């Protein structure tokens, strides 16, 4: 895992925080179709961040 074994969960948390902050901006977009596409992309981004954060809990 290299010299920093906690790097992957840290990046996952950064992705989740980015997801939450970006969601605040997406809700104010003027067109519905842009919001839907943005939310779908953000949810995919958040799922990757969630897996990266909690992958070593087994």
PDB file of N, CA, C and O in Angstrom:
ATOM      1  N   UNK A   1       0.811  -1.198   0.000  1.00  0.00           N
ATOM      2  CA  UNK A   1       0.000   0.000   0.000  1.00  0.00           C
ATOM      3  C   UNK A   1       0.851   1.257   0.000  1.00  0.00           C
ATOM      4  O   UNK A   1       0.302   2.357  -0.051  1.00  0.00           O
ATOM      5  N   UNK A   2       2.118   1.141   0.053  1.00  0.00           N
ATOM      6  CA  UNK A   2       2.954   2.325   0.028  1.00  0.00           C
ATOM      7  C   UNK A   2       3.179   2.886   1.418  1.00  0.00           C
ATOM      8  O   UNK A   2       2.879   2.237   2.420  1.00  0.00           O
ATOM      9  N   UNK A   3       3.703   4.082   1.467  1.00  0.00           N
ATOM     10  CA  UNK A   3       4.046   4.687   2.748  1.00  0.00           C
ATOM     11  C   UNK A   3       2.858   5.358   3.432  1.00  0.00           C
ATOM     12  O   UNK A   3       2.949   5.703   4.610  1.00  0.00           O
ATOM     13  N   UNK A   4       1.743   5.552   2.720  1.00  0.00           N
ATOM     14  CA  UNK A   4       0.568   6.202   3.296  1.00  0.00           C
ATOM     15  C   UNK A   4      -0.669   5.321   3.089  1.00  0.00           C
ATOM     16  O   UNK A   4      -1.395   5.500   2.111  1.00  0.00           O
ATOM     17  N   UNK A   5      -0.915   4.370   4.001  1.00  0.00           N
ATOM     18  CA  UNK A   5      -2.030   3.436   3.791  1.00  0.00           C
ATOM     19  C   UNK A   5      -3.402   4.097   3.899  1.00  0.00           C
ATOM     20  O   UNK A   5      -4.386   3.515   3.443  1.00  0.00           O
ATOM     21  N   UNK A   6      -3.505   5.279   4.479  1.00  0.00           N
ATOM     22  CA  UNK A   6      -4.792   5.947   4.641  1.00  0.00           C
ATOM     23  C   UNK A   6      -5.093   6.940   3.518  1.00  0.00           C
ATOM     24  O   UNK A   6      -6.026   7.735   3.634  1.00  0.00           O
ATOM     25  N   UNK A   7      -4.330   6.906   2.454  1.00  0.00           N
ATOM     26  CA  UNK A   7      -4.527   7.849   1.356  1.00  0.00           C
ATOM     27  C   UNK A   7      -5.860   7.620   0.643  1.00  0.00           C
ATOM     28  O   UNK A   7      -6.566   8.583   0.343  1.00  0.00           O
ATOM     29  N   UNK A   8      -6.214   6.372   0.370  1.00  0.00           N
ATOM     30  CA  UNK A   8      -7.444   6.073  -0.362  1.00  0.00           C
ATOM     31  C   UNK A   8      -8.692   6.504   0.407  1.00  0.00           C
ATOM     32  O   UNK A   8      -9.561   7.138  -0.191  1.00  0.00           O
ATOM     33  N   UNK A   9      -8.831   6.193   1.705  1.00  0.00           N
ATOM     34  CA  UNK A   9     -10.012   6.695   2.426  1.00  0.00           C
ATOM     35  C   UNK A   9     -10.063   8.223   2.489  1.00  0.00           C
ATOM     36  O   UNK A   9     -11.144   8.812   2.471  1.00  0.00           O
ATOM     37  N   UNK A  10      -8.909   8.852   2.562  1.00  0.00           N
ATOM     38  CA  UNK A  10      -8.877  10.321   2.573  1.00  0.00           C
ATOM     39  C   UNK A  10      -9.402  10.882   1.256  1.00  0.00           C
ATOM     40  O   UNK A  10     -10.196  11.822   1.258  1.00  0.00           O
ATOM     41  N   UNK A  11      -8.970  10.318   0.139  1.00  0.00           N
ATOM     42  CA  UNK A  11      -9.478  10.767  -1.158  1.00  0.00           C
ATOM     43  C   UNK A  11     -10.976  10.502  -1.286  1.00  0.00           C
ATOM     44  O   UNK A  11     -11.703  11.302  -1.874  1.00  0.00           O
ATOM     45  N   UNK A  12     -11.434   9.379  -0.734  1.00  0.00           N
ATOM     46  CA  UNK A  12     -12.858   9.083  -0.749  1.00  0.00           C
ATOM     47  C   UNK A  12     -13.656  10.116   0.026  1.00  0.00           C
ATOM     48  O   UNK A  12     -14.723  10.536  -0.421  1.00  0.00           O
ATOM     49  N   UNK A  13     -13.158  10.529   1.175  1.00  0.00           N
ATOM     50  CA  UNK A  13     -13.854  11.563   1.953  1.00  0.00           C
ATOM     51  C   UNK A  13     -13.855  12.897   1.216  1.00  0.00           C
ATOM     52  O   UNK A  13     -14.849  13.623   1.248  1.00  0.00           O
ATOM     53  N   UNK A  14     -12.756  13.221   0.559  1.00  0.00           N
ATOM     54  CA  UNK A  14     -12.735  14.456  -0.226  1.00  0.00           C
ATOM     55  C   UNK A  14     -13.767  14.409  -1.345  1.00  0.00           C
ATOM     56  O   UNK A  14     -14.400  15.419  -1.656  1.00  0.00           O
ATOM     57  N   UNK A  15     -13.935  13.239  -1.947  1.00  0.00           N
ATOM     58  CA  UNK A  15     -14.937  13.096  -3.007  1.00  0.00           C
ATOM     59  C   UNK A  15     -16.346  13.264  -2.446  1.00  0.00           C
ATOM     60  O   UNK A  15     -17.193  13.880  -3.094  1.00  0.00           O
ATOM     61  N   UNK A  16     -16.614  12.730  -1.258  1.00  0.00           N
ATOM     62  CA  UNK A  16     -17.934  12.868  -0.657  1.00  0.00           C
ATOM     63  C   UNK A  16     -18.222  14.317  -0.263  1.00  0.00           C
ATOM     64  O   UNK A  16     -19.344  14.793  -0.435  1.00  0.00           O
ATOM     65  N   UNK A  17     -17.240  15.006   0.253  1.00  0.00           N
ATOM     66  CA  UNK A  17     -17.416  16.417   0.601  1.00  0.00           C
ATOM     67  C   UNK A  17     -17.643  17.242  -0.658  1.00  0.00           C
ATOM     68  O   UNK A  17     -18.481  18.143  -0.666  1.00  0.00           O
ATOM     69  N   UNK A  18     -16.902  16.941  -1.725  1.00  0.00           N
ATOM     70  CA  UNK A  18     -17.095  17.629  -2.998  1.00  0.00           C
ATOM     71  C   UNK A  18     -18.497  17.390  -3.537  1.00  0.00           C
ATOM     72  O   UNK A  18     -19.125  18.304  -4.072  1.00  0.00           O
ATOM     73  N   UNK A  19     -18.991  16.162  -3.399  1.00  0.00           N
ATOM     74  CA  UNK A  19     -20.349  15.829  -3.819  1.00  0.00           C
ATOM     75  C   UNK A  19     -21.373  16.695  -3.095  1.00  0.00           C
ATOM     76  O   UNK A  19     -22.288  17.230  -3.722  1.00  0.00           O
ATOM     77  N   UNK A  20     -21.226  16.834  -1.790  1.00  0.00           N
ATOM     78  CA  UNK A  20     -22.191  17.614  -1.017  1.00  0.00           C
ATOM     79  C   UNK A  20     -22.165  19.095  -1.382  1.00  0.00           C
ATOM     80  O   UNK A  20     -23.215  19.728  -1.492  1.00  0.00           O
ATOM     81  N   UNK A  21     -20.981  19.640  -1.565  1.00  0.00           N
ATOM     82  CA  UNK A  21     -20.874  21.058  -1.912  1.00  0.00           C
ATOM     83  C   UNK A  21     -21.378  21.307  -3.329  1.00  0.00           C
ATOM     84  O   UNK A  21     -22.073  22.294  -3.571  1.00  0.00           O
ATOM     85  N   UNK A  22     -21.038  20.431  -4.262  1.00  0.00           N
ATOM     86  CA  UNK A  22     -21.502  20.592  -5.642  1.00  0.00           C
ATOM     87  C   UNK A  22     -23.013  20.472  -5.738  1.00  0.00           C
ATOM     88  O   UNK A  22     -23.637  21.136  -6.566  1.00  0.00           O
ATOM     89  N   UNK A  23     -23.609  19.631  -4.899  1.00  0.00           N
ATOM     90  CA  UNK A  23     -25.062  19.498  -4.890  1.00  0.00           C
ATOM     91  C   UNK A  23     -25.762  20.787  -4.531  1.00  0.00           C
ATOM     92  O   UNK A  23     -26.871  21.044  -5.000  1.00  0.00           O
ATOM     93  N   UNK A  24     -25.133  21.602  -3.705  1.00  0.00           N
ATOM     94  CA  UNK A  24     -25.718  22.903  -3.358  1.00  0.00           C
ATOM     95  C   UNK A  24     -25.786  23.825  -4.572  1.00  0.00           C
ATOM     96  O   UNK A  24     -26.726  24.610  -4.698  1.00  0.00           O
ATOM     97  N   UNK A  25     -24.818  23.742  -5.449  1.00  0.00           N
ATOM     98  CA  UNK A  25     -24.816  24.578  -6.644  1.00  0.00           C
ATOM     99  C   UNK A  25     -25.721  24.019  -7.741  1.00  0.00           C
ATOM    100  O   UNK A  25     -26.324  24.770  -8.506  1.00  0.00           O
ATOM    101  N   UNK A  26     -25.806  22.690  -7.805  1.00  0.00           N
ATOM    102  CA  UNK A  26     -26.619  22.063  -8.847  1.00  0.00           C
ATOM    103  C   UNK A  26     -28.101  22.371  -8.639  1.00  0.00           C
ATOM    104  O   UNK A  26     -28.840  22.530  -9.611  1.00  0.00           O
ATOM    105  N   UNK A  27     -28.538  22.455  -7.391  1.00  0.00           N
ATOM    106  CA  UNK A  27     -29.966  22.687  -7.151  1.00  0.00           C
ATOM    107  C   UNK A  27     -30.440  24.036  -7.664  1.00  0.00           C
ATOM    108  O   UNK A  27     -31.639  24.230  -7.861  1.00  0.00           O
ATOM    109  N   UNK A  28     -29.527  24.971  -7.885  1.00  0.00           N
ATOM    110  CA  UNK A  28     -29.899  26.302  -8.365  1.00  0.00           C
ATOM    111  C   UNK A  28     -29.760  26.467  -9.874  1.00  0.00           C
ATOM    112  O   UNK A  28     -29.941  27.570 -10.389  1.00  0.00           O
ATOM    113  N   UNK A  29     -29.442  25.393 -10.590  1.00  0.00           N
ATOM    114  CA  UNK A  29     -29.323  25.493 -12.043  1.00  0.00           C
ATOM    115  C   UNK A  29     -30.694  25.756 -12.662  1.00  0.00           C
ATOM    116  O   UNK A  29     -31.697  25.238 -12.171  1.00  0.00           O
ATOM    117  N   UNK A  30     -30.755  26.541 -13.717  1.00  0.00           N
ATOM    118  CA  UNK A  30     -32.058  26.982 -14.233  1.00  0.00           C
ATOM    119  C   UNK A  30     -32.840  25.927 -15.011  1.00  0.00           C
ATOM    120  O   UNK A  30     -34.070  25.987 -15.024  1.00  0.00           O
ATOM    121  N   UNK A  31     -32.188  24.969 -15.656  1.00  0.00           N
ATOM    122  CA  UNK A  31     -32.896  24.006 -16.495  1.00  0.00           C
ATOM    123  C   UNK A  31     -32.966  22.653 -15.806  1.00  0.00           C
ATOM    124  O   UNK A  31     -31.983  22.181 -15.234  1.00  0.00           O
ATOM    125  N   UNK A  32     -34.134  22.041 -15.869  1.00  0.00           N
ATOM    126  CA  UNK A  32     -34.351  20.760 -15.204  1.00  0.00           C
ATOM    127  C   UNK A  32     -33.447  19.669 -15.765  1.00  0.00           C
ATOM    128  O   UNK A  32     -32.887  18.881 -15.002  1.00  0.00           O
ATOM    129  N   UNK A  33     -33.297  19.611 -17.083  1.00  0.00           N
ATOM    130  CA  UNK A  33     -32.498  18.530 -17.672  1.00  0.00           C
ATOM    131  C   UNK A  33     -31.032  18.642 -17.272  1.00  0.00           C
ATOM    132  O   UNK A  33     -30.352  17.624 -17.142  1.00  0.00           O
ATOM    133  N   UNK A  34     -30.535  19.857 -17.076  1.00  0.00           N
ATOM    134  CA  UNK A  34     -29.149  20.032 -16.631  1.00  0.00           C
ATOM    135  C   UNK A  34     -29.013  19.562 -15.184  1.00  0.00           C
ATOM    136  O   UNK A  34     -28.010  18.948 -14.819  1.00  0.00           O
ATOM    137  N   UNK A  35     -30.016  19.847 -14.365  1.00  0.00           N
ATOM    138  CA  UNK A  35     -29.990  19.383 -12.979  1.00  0.00           C
ATOM    139  C   UNK A  35     -30.018  17.860 -12.902  1.00  0.00           C
ATOM    140  O   UNK A  35     -29.278  17.266 -12.117  1.00  0.00           O
ATOM    141  N   UNK A  36     -30.859  17.229 -13.706  1.00  0.00           N
ATOM    142  CA  UNK A  36     -30.961  15.769 -13.667  1.00  0.00           C
ATOM    143  C   UNK A  36     -29.642  15.120 -14.085  1.00  0.00           C
ATOM    144  O   UNK A  36     -29.157  14.207 -13.417  1.00  0.00           O
ATOM    145  N   UNK A  37     -29.073  15.586 -15.172  1.00  0.00           N
ATOM    146  CA  UNK A  37     -27.792  15.033 -15.634  1.00  0.00           C
ATOM    147  C   UNK A  37     -26.698  15.284 -14.595  1.00  0.00           C
ATOM    148  O   UNK A  37     -25.866  14.411 -14.346  1.00  0.00           O
ATOM    149  N   UNK A  38     -26.697  16.447 -14.002  1.00  0.00           N
ATOM    150  CA  UNK A  38     -25.685  16.769 -12.988  1.00  0.00           C
ATOM    151  C   UNK A  38     -25.845  15.898 -11.748  1.00  0.00           C
ATOM    152  O   UNK A  38     -24.858  15.411 -11.196  1.00  0.00           O
ATOM    153  N   UNK A  39     -27.090  15.699 -11.309  1.00  0.00           N
ATOM    154  CA  UNK A  39     -27.315  14.851 -10.140  1.00  0.00           C
ATOM    155  C   UNK A  39     -26.916  13.405 -10.411  1.00  0.00           C
ATOM    156  O   UNK A  39     -26.359  12.747  -9.532  1.00  0.00           O
ATOM    157  N   UNK A  40     -27.187  12.907 -11.592  1.00  0.00           N
ATOM    158  CA  UNK A  40     -26.785  11.531 -11.921  1.00  0.00           C
ATOM    159  C   UNK A  40     -25.263  11.408 -11.884  1.00  0.00           C
ATOM    160  O   UNK A  40     -24.728  10.442 -11.342  1.00  0.00           O
ATOM    161  N   UNK A  41     -24.571  12.386 -12.459  1.00  0.00           N
ATOM    162  CA  UNK A  41     -23.103  12.364 -12.429  1.00  0.00           C
ATOM    163  C   UNK A  41     -22.582  12.493 -10.995  1.00  0.00           C
ATOM    164  O   UNK A  41     -21.614  11.829 -10.624  1.00  0.00           O
ATOM    165  N   UNK A  42     -23.215  13.334 -10.200  1.00  0.00           N
ATOM    166  CA  UNK A  42     -22.776  13.502  -8.816  1.00  0.00           C
ATOM    167  C   UNK A  42     -23.007  12.244  -7.982  1.00  0.00           C
ATOM    168  O   UNK A  42     -22.182  11.907  -7.133  1.00  0.00           O
ATOM    169  N   UNK A  43     -24.105  11.557  -8.211  1.00  0.00           N
ATOM    170  CA  UNK A  43     -24.360  10.330  -7.466  1.00  0.00           C
ATOM    171  C   UNK A  43     -23.335   9.254  -7.829  1.00  0.00           C
ATOM    172  O   UNK A  43     -22.869   8.527  -6.952  1.00  0.00           O
ATOM    173  N   UNK A  44     -22.985   9.147  -9.099  1.00  0.00           N
ATOM    174  CA  UNK A  44     -21.941   8.198  -9.503  1.00  0.00           C
ATOM    175  C   UNK A  44     -20.611   8.563  -8.841  1.00  0.00           C
ATOM    176  O   UNK A  44     -19.886   7.687  -8.370  1.00  0.00           O
ATOM    177  N   UNK A  45     -20.300   9.848  -8.807  1.00  0.00           N
ATOM    178  CA  UNK A  45     -19.078  10.339  -8.167  1.00  0.00           C
ATOM    179  C   UNK A  45     -19.092  10.006  -6.675  1.00  0.00           C
ATOM    180  O   UNK A  45     -18.078   9.585  -6.120  1.00  0.00           O
ATOM    181  N   UNK A  46     -20.243  10.196  -6.030  1.00  0.00           N
ATOM    182  CA  UNK A  46     -20.355   9.921  -4.597  1.00  0.00           C
ATOM    183  C   UNK A  46     -20.241   8.432  -4.304  1.00  0.00           C
ATOM    184  O   UNK A  46     -19.669   8.051  -3.283  1.00  0.00           O
ATOM    185  N   UNK A  47     -20.769   7.591  -5.170  1.00  0.00           N
ATOM    186  CA  UNK A  47     -20.670   6.148  -4.954  1.00  0.00           C
ATOM    187  C   UNK A  47     -19.217   5.693  -5.001  1.00  0.00           C
ATOM    188  O   UNK A  47     -18.805   4.844  -4.211  1.00  0.00           O
ATOM    189  N   UNK A  48     -18.448   6.248  -5.914  1.00  0.00           N
ATOM    190  CA  UNK A  48     -17.019   5.920  -5.972  1.00  0.00           C
ATOM    191  C   UNK A  48     -16.327   6.395  -4.701  1.00  0.00           C
ATOM    192  O   UNK A  48     -15.504   5.676  -4.135  1.00  0.00           O
ATOM    193  N   UNK A  49     -16.655   7.594  -4.251  1.00  0.00           N
ATOM    194  CA  UNK A  49     -16.070   8.111  -3.014  1.00  0.00           C
ATOM    195  C   UNK A  49     -16.442   7.269  -1.810  1.00  0.00           C
ATOM    196  O   UNK A  49     -15.612   7.050  -0.928  1.00  0.00           O
ATOM    197  N   UNK A  50     -17.691   6.789  -1.758  1.00  0.00           N
ATOM    198  CA  UNK A  50     -18.133   5.940  -0.656  1.00  0.00           C
ATOM    199  C   UNK A  50     -17.353   4.635  -0.629  1.00  0.00           C
ATOM    200  O   UNK A  50     -16.908   4.194   0.430  1.00  0.00           O
ATOM    201  N   UNK A  51     -17.188   4.021  -1.788  1.00  0.00           N
ATOM    202  CA  UNK A  51     -16.437   2.761  -1.858  1.00  0.00           C
ATOM    203  C   UNK A  51     -14.983   2.985  -1.470  1.00  0.00           C
ATOM    204  O   UNK A  51     -14.395   2.165  -0.765  1.00  0.00           O
ATOM    205  N   UNK A  52     -14.404   4.077  -1.921  1.00  0.00           N
ATOM    206  CA  UNK A  52     -13.010   4.358  -1.558  1.00  0.00           C
ATOM    207  C   UNK A  52     -12.856   4.605  -0.056  1.00  0.00           C
ATOM    208  O   UNK A  52     -11.841   4.238   0.536  1.00  0.00           O
ATOM    209  N   UNK A  53     -13.847   5.215   0.544  1.00  0.00           N
ATOM    210  CA  UNK A  53     -13.754   5.528   1.974  1.00  0.00           C
ATOM    211  C   UNK A  53     -13.915   4.291   2.833  1.00  0.00           C
ATOM    212  O   UNK A  53     -13.173   4.110   3.798  1.00  0.00           O
ATOM    213  N   UNK A  54     -14.875   3.435   2.501  1.00  0.00           N
ATOM    214  CA  UNK A  54     -15.215   2.329   3.386  1.00  0.00           C
ATOM    215  C   UNK A  54     -14.793   0.956   2.858  1.00  0.00           C
ATOM    216  O   UNK A  54     -15.363  -0.051   3.275  1.00  0.00           O
ATOM    217  N   UNK A  55     -13.826   0.886   1.966  1.00  0.00           N
ATOM    218  CA  UNK A  55     -13.446  -0.395   1.368  1.00  0.00           C
ATOM    219  C   UNK A  55     -12.693  -1.303   2.326  1.00  0.00           C
ATOM    220  O   UNK A  55     -12.684  -2.515   2.109  1.00  0.00           O
ATOM    221  N   UNK A  56     -12.064  -0.787   3.367  1.00  0.00           N
ATOM    222  CA  UNK A  56     -11.253  -1.605   4.267  1.00  0.00           C
ATOM    223  C   UNK A  56     -11.952  -1.948   5.571  1.00  0.00           C
ATOM    224  O   UNK A  56     -11.281  -2.272   6.551  1.00  0.00           O
ATOM    225  N   UNK A  57     -13.277  -1.889   5.616  1.00  0.00           N
ATOM    226  CA  UNK A  57     -13.989  -2.153   6.865  1.00  0.00           C
ATOM    227  C   UNK A  57     -14.409  -3.606   7.023  1.00  0.00           C
ATOM    228  O   UNK A  57     -15.195  -3.914   7.919  1.00  0.00           O
ATOM    229  N   UNK A  58     -13.915  -4.502   6.190  1.00  0.00           N
ATOM    230  CA  UNK A  58     -14.325  -5.900   6.318  1.00  0.00           C
ATOM    231  C   UNK A  58     -13.484  -6.637   7.354  1.00  0.00           C
ATOM    232  O   UNK A  58     -13.696  -7.827   7.588  1.00  0.00           O
TER     233      UNK A  58
END
